[in-house]
Amino acid sequence: MHKKQLSFSLYLNYFVHGIGIIILTQNMLALSQHWHSPLATVSYVISGIGIGRFIAYFILGNLSDRFGRKIFVNLGMISYLIFFLGMAFVTNIKIAYFLAILAGIANSALDAGTYTTFLEMGGTQGSANVLLKAFISSGEFLLPLVVAMIEAQKMWYGWSFILAAIILVINLVLLNRQKFPPRNQASEREANIIKQISPIKKIIASIGLSGYGYTSMALMILYTQWISLFATKTFHFNSVLAHWLLSLYSIGSISGVIIIFILLKRAVAETKILIFMNVGSLLALLIICYSQLAGLSMIAAFVFGFTAAGGVLQVGLNLFVKLYPQIKGRITGIYFTFGSLASFTIPLITGWLSQQSIAQAMRFDLVIGLVGLLLISITSWAVYTPSSLNQERKRINQIDQHIIHLLNQRFDTVKAIGNLKQQQQLPILDQERENDILNLVAQKSCHPEHTQYMQIIYQSIMASSRAYQHKNHSDKENVNND
């Protein structure tokens, strides 16, 4: 299995998925003219995507546990391919609605096969799930530019659909050359941690994370739907600033993905990330909902995107799947089914609230944020397990792997330096250089009580480096003598 090649194909699918999410809305006017129907009809067709997701997530998640991930990644790609090619030419509204449902099923199939695959690659591949959000955002960013260019050149609107289809065809070939990891495997460390969680706490955590699948999606949907209208109607911000609050949210989202990816790579616990991000999003949302200062609102919009849309949805899924490593697909299906439920209910709830006032609709997001924080807090309590000797030793082993890799790089560099010293007829021992390194260790050490022990380790490393250089010199001399 080539992890990098497989990862590339999986990410490329989500770039196309980002296009698929907004391609109907970006072509609403063209589709309305092509179908000879009002914009409301196009909006009705778009709703089919949500229905496809809702009905398919749980079913496909379960089936992926039974039949494997690759089948469902392929199913998602082929379904999207039919959707893109069909929508480019269809004129019948009923067929168009079926194609929209198929797009929702494609989304569900990709999620059932992809999120689980990254987790089953091992190591810190849970962090890779967060990067999927970045590729979705990339597709959402690029498509409007493509559509604008097509419109400016007065070209056929269908080219945007054809472009996505071409990428999918190429990726189908690339992906099916790759081997997927064994499904539903759990590491010994994960199994030991799960055993320490009581059945009751496991149920509590499952309920909390299922609910979080709803609230984390609802938080984003409500903000993107109402922020521009809220800013203009409630605080009387101008139209440019109101839309800029949505753009800053998107920029924050991309920034959050990068930071969460780094934190997960460094093995920071999912619960810590989720609590911090949910507290941050609630505070940022509080400022957005009640501050009339434009500058402060702009900062808060960025922070809200960073904390609420920077990959916390994926982090919640990672945590949920860890509780049930033998049914990763089913858990993925459950989690995203609750997210799909949010996409149905939030527009209905906020539509009703907006009849009272736009402010009430927007500020309902505070209630959702508070509930989400409460659910994650309860979940964190339920999954908490005290450290054990075995767990800490496993952590040491992970750290040692990084140290060994870095020491290999250091000795390669030591060899190169030794060769340069030999060419320039310089002595192997450079006491001033070694003193500088020991001083640097003292300066960089975060804990003074560690410093003397770290300097002893570095003295040993440098002694071993000198011995390695002496050996290389001797080997060269022997070769020359021969």
SVG drawing of the C-alpha trace seen along z (x, -y; Angstrom):
<svg xmlns="http://www.w3.org/2000/svg" viewBox="-43 -51 91 59">
<polyline fill="none" stroke="black" stroke-width="0.4" points="0.0,0.0 1.4,-3.4 0.0,-5.8 0.9,-9.0 -0.6,-7.9 -3.8,-6.6 -4.0,-9.8 -3.7,-11.9 -6.5,-10.1 -8.8,-10.4 -8.0,-14.1 -8.7,-14.7 -12.1,-13.2 -12.9,-15.8 -11.7,-18.6 -14.3,-17.4 -16.8,-17.0 -16.2,-20.7 -17.2,-21.5 -20.3,-19.3 -21.5,-21.0 -22.0,-24.3 -22.2,-23.6 -26.0,-23.8 -26.2,-27.0 -23.4,-28.6 -25.3,-27.7 -28.8,-28.4 -29.6,-31.1 -28.2,-29.0 -30.1,-25.9 -33.3,-27.9 -33.1,-29.1 -32.1,-25.6 -35.0,-24.0 -37.4,-26.9 -38.3,-27.0 -38.2,-29.6 -35.3,-29.8 -37.6,-28.2 -37.6,-25.0 -33.8,-24.9 -33.8,-25.4 -36.2,-22.5 -33.9,-20.3 -30.9,-21.3 -32.8,-20.0 -32.5,-16.5 -28.8,-16.5 -29.8,-16.7 -32.3,-13.9 -29.7,-11.7 -27.3,-12.2 -29.9,-11.6 -31.2,-8.3 -27.8,-6.9 -25.3,-7.7 -26.3,-5.0 -26.9,-2.3 -23.6,-2.8 -21.6,-3.2 -22.8,0.3 -22.2,1.8 -18.6,0.4 -17.8,2.3 -19.0,5.5 -17.7,5.2 -14.7,2.8 -13.9,-0.8 -12.7,-0.7 -16.1,0.4 -17.8,-2.6 -15.2,-5.2 -15.7,-3.9 -19.5,-4.0 -19.2,-7.7 -17.0,-8.6 -19.2,-6.8 -22.4,-8.4 -20.8,-11.8 -19.7,-11.1 -23.3,-10.3 -24.5,-13.4 -22.1,-15.8 -22.6,-14.3 -26.4,-14.1 -26.8,-17.6 -24.9,-19.0 -27.5,-17.8 -30.8,-17.0 -34.0,-18.9 -36.5,-16.9 -37.0,-18.2 -37.8,-14.8 -34.6,-13.3 -32.7,-16.4 -34.1,-15.8 -33.0,-12.1 -29.5,-13.2 -29.4,-15.6 -30.4,-12.7 -27.6,-10.7 -25.1,-13.5 -26.2,-13.2 -25.6,-9.4 -22.2,-10.0 -21.3,-12.3 -22.4,-9.6 -20.5,-6.8 -17.3,-8.9 -17.5,-9.7 -18.2,-6.0 -15.1,-4.9 -12.7,-7.8 -12.8,-8.8 -12.5,-5.2 -9.6,-4.5 -7.5,-7.3 -8.1,-6.1 -7.2,-2.5 -3.9,-3.7 -2.5,-3.9 -0.2,-6.3 -1.6,-9.8 -3.8,-9.4 -6.7,-10.8 -5.2,-14.1 -5.5,-13.4 -9.3,-13.5 -9.1,-17.1 -7.3,-18.0 -10.3,-16.8 -12.0,-20.0 -9.2,-22.0 -9.7,-20.2 -13.5,-20.7 -12.8,-24.4 -10.4,-24.5 -13.1,-23.1 -15.6,-25.6 -13.1,-28.4 -12.1,-27.4 -15.6,-26.7 -17.0,-30.3 -13.9,-31.5 -14.5,-28.9 -18.2,-29.7 -17.4,-33.4 -15.0,-32.8 -17.5,-30.6 -20.1,-33.3 -17.7,-36.0 -16.8,-34.1 -20.5,-33.3 -19.6,-29.6 -21.9,-26.6 -22.7,-26.4 -22.2,-22.6 -18.4,-22.9 -18.1,-23.4 -19.8,-20.0 -17.7,-18.4 -14.5,-19.6 -15.4,-17.9 -16.3,-14.7 -12.9,-14.7 -11.1,-14.9 -13.2,-12.0 -12.4,-9.8 -8.7,-10.4 -8.9,-9.8 -10.9,-6.6 -7.9,-5.2 -5.4,-6.4 -7.4,-5.2 -8.0,-1.7 -4.3,-1.1 -4.0,-1.4 -4.5,1.1 -6.5,0.1 -5.6,1.0 -7.4,3.8 -10.7,2.6 -11.8,2.2 -8.3,2.8 -7.6,1.4 -4.2,0.8 -3.4,2.5 -3.1,-0.9 -6.6,-2.0 -8.1,1.4 -6.5,1.0 -7.9,-2.6 -11.4,-1.5 -11.4,1.3 -10.9,-1.3 -14.2,-3.1 -17.2,-1.6 -20.2,-0.6 -22.4,-3.4 -19.8,-6.1 -19.4,-4.7 -23.1,-5.1 -23.0,-8.7 -20.0,-9.5 -21.8,-8.0 -25.0,-10.1 -22.8,-13.2 -20.9,-12.7 -24.0,-11.9 -25.5,-15.2 -22.2,-17.0 -22.5,-15.7 -25.7,-17.7 -24.6,-20.9 -21.2,-21.2 -22.9,-21.1 -25.8,-23.3 -23.4,-25.9 -21.8,-26.4 -25.1,-26.2 -26.8,-28.8 -23.9,-31.3 -23.4,-31.0 -27.1,-31.3 -27.8,-34.4 -24.6,-36.4 -24.8,-38.8 -28.5,-39.6 -28.1,-39.9 -25.2,-42.3 -27.0,-44.6 -30.5,-44.4 -29.5,-44.5 -26.3,-46.5 -26.8,-48.3 -23.3,-47.4 -22.8,-48.1 -23.2,-45.2 -19.4,-44.9 -18.7,-44.5 -21.6,-42.1 -20.3,-39.8 -16.7,-40.3 -17.8,-38.7 -18.5,-35.5 -15.2,-35.7 -13.3,-36.1 -15.1,-33.1 -13.9,-31.1 -10.3,-32.3 -10.4,-31.4 -11.7,-27.9 -8.7,-27.2 -6.4,-28.4 -8.1,-26.3 -7.7,-23.2 -3.9,-23.7 -3.6,-24.3 -5.7,-21.3 -3.8,-19.1 -0.5,-20.1 -2.0,-19.5 -3.2,-16.0 0.1,-15.2 1.7,-16.1 -0.7,-13.7 -2.7,-16.4 -5.9,-14.8 -9.1,-15.2 -11.0,-16.2 -8.6,-19.1 -8.9,-20.4 -12.7,-20.1 -13.2,-21.9 -10.8,-24.7 -12.3,-25.2 -15.9,-25.1 -15.2,-27.7 -13.5,-29.9 -16.4,-29.6 -19.0,-30.4 -17.1,-33.5 -16.5,-34.7 -20.2,-34.1 -21.2,-36.2 -19.2,-39.1 -20.6,-38.7 -24.2,-38.6 -23.9,-41.7 -21.0,-43.9 -21.7,-46.8 -18.0,-47.5 -17.1,-46.6 -13.4,-45.9 -14.2,-43.6 -16.9,-41.8 -14.3,-41.1 -11.8,-39.6 -14.6,-37.6 -15.7,-36.3 -12.2,-35.0 -12.0,-33.4 -15.4,-31.8 -14.4,-30.3 -11.1,-29.1 -12.8,-27.4 -16.2,-26.3 -15.3,-25.3 -11.6,-24.5 -12.1,-20.7 -13.8,-20.2 -16.5,-18.1 -13.8,-15.7 -12.1,-15.7 -15.4,-14.7 -15.7,-11.8 -12.2,-10.6 -13.0,-10.5 -16.3,-8.7 -14.7,-6.1 -12.0,-5.4 -14.8,-4.2 -15.9,-1.6 -12.9,-0.6 -14.6,2.6 -17.5,0.7 -15.9,-2.4 -18.2,-2.6 -21.4,-2.4 -20.2,-5.1 -19.3,-7.3 -22.8,-6.8 -24.5,-7.6 -22.4,-10.7 -23.0,-12.2 -26.7,-11.3 -27.1,-13.6 -25.2,-16.3 -27.6,-15.7 -30.5,-16.1 -29.1,-19.6 -29.1,-20.6 -32.9,-19.8 -34.0,-21.3 -31.9,-24.4 -33.3,-26.3 -36.8,-25.4 -36.2,-26.5 -34.4,-29.7 -37.0,-30.5 -39.6,-30.4 -37.5,-32.6 -36.7,-35.1 -40.4,-35.9 -40.0,-37.3 -36.7,-39.0 -33.4,-38.3 -31.5,-38.9 -33.4,-36.0 -32.6,-33.7 -28.9,-34.5 -28.6,-34.5 -30.2,-31.0 -26.7,-30.0 -25.6,-30.8 -28.0,-28.2 -26.5,-25.7 -23.0,-26.6 -23.7,-26.3 -25.4,-22.9 -22.4,-21.7 -19.9,-22.8 -22.0,-21.0 -22.1,-17.8 -18.3,-17.8 -17.7,-18.5 -19.9,-15.6 -18.1,-13.4 -14.7,-14.4 -15.6,-13.4 -17.0,-10.1 -14.0,-9.1 -11.3,-10.3 -9.0,-7.5 -6.2,-8.0 -2.7,-7.4 -1.2,-3.9 2.4,-2.7 1.7,-0.8 0.2,-3.9 3.1,-6.2 5.6,-3.6 3.7,-3.6 4.0,-7.3 7.7,-7.1 7.9,-4.6 6.2,-7.1 8.6,-9.9 11.6,-7.6 10.6,-6.8 10.9,-10.6 14.2,-10.8 15.7,-7.9 14.6,-9.4 16.2,-12.7 19.4,-11.0 19.7,-9.2 19.5,-12.5 22.1,-14.0 24.6,-11.2 24.2,-11.6 25.1,-15.3 28.0,-14.4 29.4,-12.2 29.2,-15.0 30.9,-17.4 33.6,-14.8 34.4,-14.5 34.7,-18.3 37.0,-18.4 39.2,-15.7 39.4,-17.7 40.4,-20.8 42.7,-19.0 40.9,-20.1 40.8,-18.2 37.8,-16.1 37.4,-17.7 36.2,-21.3 35.9,-22.1 34.6,-25.6 31.8,-24.2 30.8,-21.6 30.7,-24.2 28.4,-26.3 26.1,-23.4 25.9,-22.7 25.2,-26.4 22.4,-26.2 20.9,-23.2 20.8,-25.3 19.1,-28.2 16.5,-26.1 15.6,-23.9 12.1,-24.7 12.6,-23.3 15.8,-24.2 15.7,-21.0 16.1,-19.1 19.1,-21.0 22.1,-19.2 20.7,-15.8 20.1,-17.0 23.7,-18.4 25.0,-15.0 23.0,-13.3 24.4,-15.8 27.9,-15.2 27.4,-11.5 25.9,-12.2 28.9,-14.4 31.3,-11.8 29.6,-9.2 29.6,-11.6 33.4,-12.0 33.8,-8.2 31.7,-7.9 33.9,-10.5 37.1,-8.6 35.7,-5.4 34.8,-6.9 38.3,-8.4 39.9,-5.1 37.8,-3.2 38.8,-5.7 42.5,-5.4 42.2,-1.6 40.5,-1.8 43.2,-4.2 46.0,-1.9 44.4,1.1"/>
</svg>
